[in-house]
Amino acid sequence: MKPENLIVILVRPQGPINIGSCCRAMMNFGFKELRLVAPCKSFKGLQAKKMALGAFPILETAGIFPDLASALHDVNSAFGTTRRFGKYRKNFFTPATAAARIAETEDQTRCALVMGPEDTGLETKDLDLCQHFITIPTHDDYSSMNLSHALSVLLYEISLKTDAVRNFSDPSPKKIATGQEMESMFAHMRKTLLDIDYLDPQNPDHLLRAFRRIFGTAGLTSRDVRIIRGLMSRIDWTEDERRKHDPAFGHIRGNTP
C-alpha cells in the first residue's frame, strides 16, 4: 500500500486541540489525507492551528462530510478503532496485525482508519460500515487513550510495514567473534591479570569465569576482541615498565641485582 492511499477519518471529533494533534501525528509518519465527519464548529480554530503547527495544511485541505457513509464513498477497506467488543470480538486486529493487513493490500486499494469521538468512540452504526476492527491493548486501570495518541500508535505500526519507513532500516546484524578469538582473548586476559596480581594464583579461574560470563553473553565482534586485547597489551607494557623501575622486583633500569 502506498502512504497516499491511507485515509484518516475522524468521526464527530469534539475538540480542536485533538484535531490539530492528529494532523501533527499524520505528518510525523507521512500520511496526509484527513477526513472529518461532523466536526466541532471550531475545528479550524486557533487551538487546532497551535497544536498542528507545520501540519496545519492537512487540516486546511481536509474533507468535511455529514456522515461516515459519505466519508467512505471511495474507500475499499475501512478499519474501525474501538473497544466495543460484543459481536465483533473475533474480528479484532491489534495495531501490528492491522498494519500487516494494510501493508498487504494492493497499491490502488484505498484504506481508512476510522476513529470515533473522544468520549464514546465509534457507535455501532459506524462500526457496521467498517470491514475490520482494531483495538489497542491498554491497561484495565485506564483503558481509554487520547485520540491523537491512539492515532500515533496506529500510524507508527503502519509506517513500519509500508513505504513510509523506506528511508530507515534496523542496524545490520554484527558478525560475532569466533570461539578461537574468544579463547585467545581469555588466555591473554588470564596471563595479564595474573601478572598484575588481580587473580588469585591458587585459583585464577574462579574470577576469570565471571569475565567469561560477562563477555560471553555480550556478543563481542572481532573488533571488540581486538580492543580488549589491546587494553591487555597496554597493561602488559605498563607492568613491564613498573617492574623495571621498582626495586622490589630485584633490579633498577641500568643495574643488575
N, C-alpha and C positions, 0 to 999 in steps of 0.2 A: 504494500500500500504506500502511495505517495503521501507525504505530510499534508499537501494541499487538498487531499480528499478526505481529511478528517474534519468534521464539523463539531463544535461545542455548542450545545443548546442548553440555555438556562431557562427553566420554566418558572414563571412568576417570581423572579428574584426580587427580594424585598428591600435591599439596601444598596445604595450607590457605592459604598465602600467595598463590599464584597464583589460587586460587578467590576470595579476597577482593578481589584486584586486578581480576579480571574483573568482579565486581559493581560496583566503582567505575567501570570503563570503561563499563559499561552505563548506569549512572546519568548519567555525563557526557553521553551522547548521547541520553538519553531513552528507553531501552529497558529493560523491567522484568521480562520473563518469562525465568526461568532454569530449565533442567532439567539434572539431574546423573545420569549413568549410572554406577552402581557407584563412587561417590567414595571417597576415603580416609576412614578412620574419624574423623579429626579435622577434617572439612570445615567444621564449625561452631565450631571451637575459637577460642581467644583470638587466635591469629595471623591467622586469617581475619577476625575482627572488627576487629582493628587495621588491617588493610590495606583493608577495605571502608569503614571509618568510617561516614559517613552513608548509605552504600548497603547497610548490613548487612540492612535489611528485605528486599532482593532475595534474599539467601541464606536468610533465615528462611522465606520463602514458596516457595522453590524446590521443584520437583517432583523426587522421587527415583525412579529406575527401575532395574530389574535389568539391562536390555539396551537397545540402541539401538532395536530394532524397537518396543518398547513406548513408548519416548520419542517416537517418530514417529507414534504411532497416529492423531493427528488433524491431521498436517501434510500440506499439499498439495505443497509443493516444498522439498526439502532440498538445501542447498548444503554439500558436504563440503570441508573445507580439507585440503590435502595437498601434499606434494612427491613423492609416488609417481607417477611419470609412466606408464610402461608403456602398457597398453591404453587408458588414459584421456587420453592426451596430446592428442588432437584436440578434446577437450571442455572444455578448461580456460578459466575466466574469470580475468581479473585482478580485484583488488578493485573497480576502477572499472567494469568491464563487468558484473561481477556485481551491483553496486549499481544499475546502469541496468536490468538484467533484473528485479531485485526491485521497483524502483520502478514498473515497467510492469504488475505484477500487479494484479488487481482487489482492492478493499478487503477483501473477505471471504476472500481467499486467505491461508492461514497458511503462512509461510515459516520455515525454520530454518537457522541457521548451526551446522554440526556440526564440533566441534573435538576432536581426539584427545589422548591422553596426552602429557605434556611430552617424554618421551624418544623415543617411537616414532611418534607421530602415529596417525592412524586406520589400522586394519588393512583388508585387502582386503574382509573380510566386512562391515565397516562401510561402506566406500565403495560396496559393492553395493546398499546401502539408500538411497543418495543419487541424485538425478536430475542434479545438476550438481556441478561441481568447481571450486574456487578455489585458486589458488596466488599467493603474494605474491612478486614478483620480488626476490630478495635477492642480495647479492654471493656469488660462489662461495667466497671465502675463509672466509665464516662464514654459511652459508645459513639456519641454524636461528634462529627468533625465539622470544623469551619468549612464553608463551601469552597473557598479558594485553596485551602489546604488539601481537601479531598481531590480537587481537580489536579493539583500539582502531583499528588501520588500517582494518579492515573496517567497523566501525560508523561511523567518520568518513565514509567514502565513501558509505555508505548514507544517512547523515543529510543529506548534501549534496543528495541526489536525492529525498528524501521530505519529509513534513510536519514531521519533526523539526527542520528548519532554517528553518521558515517565519518565525521572528522575526528572521532575519538576511538581509542582502542585500549584494551587492557594491556598491561606490560607483558612482553613475551616471556614465556617460561625460561628461567635461567638453567644453565647446564650445571648440574651438581658435580662436585669433585668426586673422583674415583676413590674406591677403597684404598688403593695403593697410596694415593696422595694423602689421604687422611691418616693412614698408619705412619707414613713418613713424618707427617707433622707431629703426631703424638709422640713418636720416638724422639724427635728433636726437642719437643717440649719437655719430655721426661729428663733428658740429659741436662738441659739448661736449668730447669727448676731444681734438680739435684745439686748442680754446681753452685747455685746461689743459696743453698740450704733452705729452700722453700719446702721441699718434700722431705719427709722422714726417710732417711736411707734404709731403715729397717723395714719399712712398709711403704715404699713410694707410690705403689699403685692404688692405695686407698684413696688419696686425694685426687690422683690422676683420673680415677673413674668418674669423679664429678665433672671434670673437664670434658671427658668423653660424652657424658650425658648432655652437657650444655652445647658443645659444638656439634655433636652427632645429630641433634634434633633441629639445628639451626639452618640446615640446608646450605652449607657452605659451597661456594663455587671454587673453581681452581684459583681464581684471582684472590678470593678470600683467604685461601690456604697460603698463598704466596705472601700475602700481607702479614699474616700471623707468624709465618716462618721468618719473615723479615724482622719482625719485632724480636723474636727469639735470637736471631743473629746479632741484633744490636745489643741485647742483654749479654750475649756471649762476649762480644767485644768489650763492653763496659766492665764486665767481670775480669777479663784478662788484664785490662789496664789497671784495675784496682789491685789485683794480685801483684802486679809488677811494682807498685808503689807502696804496698803495705808490708812493713817489717814482720808482721805476724805470720806471713807466708814464707819467711825464711830468706828473703832477699829484697834488695832495692835495685832499681834500674842502674846498671853500670857496675854493680858489685856482685860478687859471688859470696855465698854463705861460708 
